[in-house]
């Protein structure tokens, strides 16, 4: 069985990449700042995640395709994000 993948960031690169994962048969939960990209992928079979933390809770693997460091920090540690602890 293929992993359940979370995908955060559905811009110019992220949306097509997420679409390829769906086409390959993966279960996919997606999140993005703008709703249009989410709706497009939900129509194709993805699930919408309410927040980055919600995506992480539903996923075996999480992929982020974000523009730069502040965006990554916000997704991981900001409101609605999910802090990842190692060890």
LUMKE-302696 format. One record per atom (N, C-alpha, C): residue in three letters; x, y, z. Coordinates in steps of 0.02 Angstrom, whole numbers, plus 50000, padded with zeros to 5 digits. Layout:
N
ALAXYZ ...
//
This chain:
87
UNK500424994150000 UNK500005000050000 UNK500445006250000 UNK500275011149961 UNK500665017249957 UNK500535021650018 UNK501045025650036 UNK500985030050094 UNK500465035450083 UNK500205038050139 UNK499775043850137 UNK500245049950142 UNK500235054050090 UNK500705059650085 UNK500335066150099 UNK500645070450138 UNK500405077250148 UNK500825081850105 UNK500495086750075 UNK500845091350031 UNK500635098350049 UNK501105102550069 UNK500965109450090 UNK501345114150043 UNK500975118450009 UNK501255123049961 UNK501095120949890 UNK500575123749863 UNK500315121549798 UNK500375127049746 UNK500965129949742 UNK501095135249693 UNK501305132449626 UNK501725136249592 UNK501935134549524 UNK502255127549521 UNK502655125749570 UNK502975119149570 UNK502575114049610 UNK502285116049665 UNK501945111349710 UNK501315108249682 UNK500905112149649 UNK500275109549622 UNK500395103849572 UNK500845104749521 UNK500955099149476 UNK501275093149510 UNK501725094249557 UNK502035088649593 UNK501515084649631 UNK501065088249666 UNK500535084849702 UNK500075081049654 UNK499945083949596 UNK499535080549546 UNK499855074049522 UNK500515073949514 UNK500865067849493 UNK500815062449547 UNK500845064549611 UNK500785059649665 UNK500085056449664 UNK499575060549653 UNK498895057849647 UNK498855053049588 UNK499125054949532 UNK499105050749472 UNK499455044149483 UNK499955044049527 UNK500325037949542 UNK499955033549593 UNK499385035949618 UNK498965031949663 UNK499055033249737 UNK499445038349755 UNK499535039849826 UNK498915043249855 UNK498785041749918 UNK498285045649955 UNK498615052149974 UNK498275057749964 UNK498595064349970 UNK498145069150009 UNK498435072450058 UNK498095077950093 UNK498495084250080 UNK498145089550059 UNK498485095650037 UNK498275101750077 UNK498725106550080 UNK498575113050112 UNK498955118550075 UNK498635124250071 UNK498925130050036 UNK498605136350063 UNK498935141950055 UNK498625148350077 UNK498015150150036 UNK498045149049970 UNK497465150649928 UNK497045144349916 UNK496405145049917 UNK495945139349913 UNK495895136249843 UNK495985140149791 UNK495895137649722 UNK496325131549708 UNK496955131649728 UNK497405126049716 UNK497175119849755 UNK496935120849816 UNK496675115249855 UNK496075112149820 UNK495595116449799 UNK494995113949767 UNK495145110049704 UNK495635112249665 UNK495825108749603 UNK496055101649619 UNK496465100949671 UNK496725094349688 UNK496205090049723 UNK495765093049761 UNK495215089249792 UNK494765086349737 UNK494635090249686 UNK494245087749629 UNK494585081649597 UNK495245081649598 UNK495635076149569 UNK495705070149616 UNK495485070849679 UNK495495065249725 UNK495865066249790 UNK496165072049801 UNK496525073449863 UNK496025075249918 UNK496265075149980 UNK495895077650037 UNK496165084550054 UNK495735089050078 UNK495955095650100 UNK496155095350174 UNK496735098050190 UNK496945098650259 UNK496755105650285 UNK496475105950345 UNK496255112350373 UNK496845116750394 UNK497415113750408 UNK498005117450431 UNK498615113150417 UNK499215116050422 UNK499815111950416 UNK499835106250467 UNK499625107650528 UNK499615102450580 UNK499125096950562 UNK498555098850534 UNK498055093950513 UNK498325089450458 UNK498705092350412 UNK499015088350359 UNK499505083350390 UNK499915085650436 UNK500425081350468 UNK500095075650506 UNK499545076950541 UNK499215071750580 UNK498935066150535 UNK498755067850474 UNK498455062950428 UNK498955059450383 UNK499585061150387 UNK500075059050337 UNK500645054950366 UNK500895050250325 UNK501505046550341 UNK502125050650323 UNK502065054550270 UNK502605058750243 UNK502305065550229 UNK502675070950244 UNK502455077750227 UNK502975080950183 UNK502755083550126 UNK503185087250080 UNK502975094550083 UNK503465099050090 UNK503315106250085 UNK503655109050023 UNK503305113249988 UNK503565116549929 UNK503405124049939 UNK503835127249979 UNK503705134050001 UNK504255138749977 UNK504095145249969 UNK504565149849938 UNK505215151249976 UNK505185152150043 UNK505805153550078 UNK505745152150152 UNK506285153450189 UNK506345151450259 UNK505775153950303 UNK505565160250300 UNK505015162350344 UNK504365158350332 UNK504235156450270 UNK503645152450256 UNK503705145450287 UNK504295142550281 UNK504405135950311 UNK504335136350387 UNK504625141350418 UNK504575142250491 UNK503855143050512 UNK503465146750475 UNK502765147750491 UNK502375141250488 UNK502495137250437 UNK502145130850429 UNK502325126050485 UNK502955125950504 UNK503185121050554 UNK503035123450625 UNK503155129750640 UNK503125131950710 UNK502615137550722 UNK502285140050671 UNK501815145450680 UNK501135143150702 UNK500655147850709 UNK499975145850727 UNK499695141050674 UNK499435135450697 UNK499175130350652 UNK499715125750625 UNK500345127050643 UNK500895122850621 UNK500995117050669 UNK501505113350657 UNK501645107550699 UNK502395107450714 UNK502565108050776 UNK503265107550795 UNK503495100250791 UNK504055099250761 UNK504325092550754 UNK504905091950804 UNK504875086950845 UNK505415085850894 UNK505775079450875 UNK506425079750880 UNK506815073750866 UNK507085070950932 UNK507265064550930 UNK507585061550987 UNK507155057451029 
//
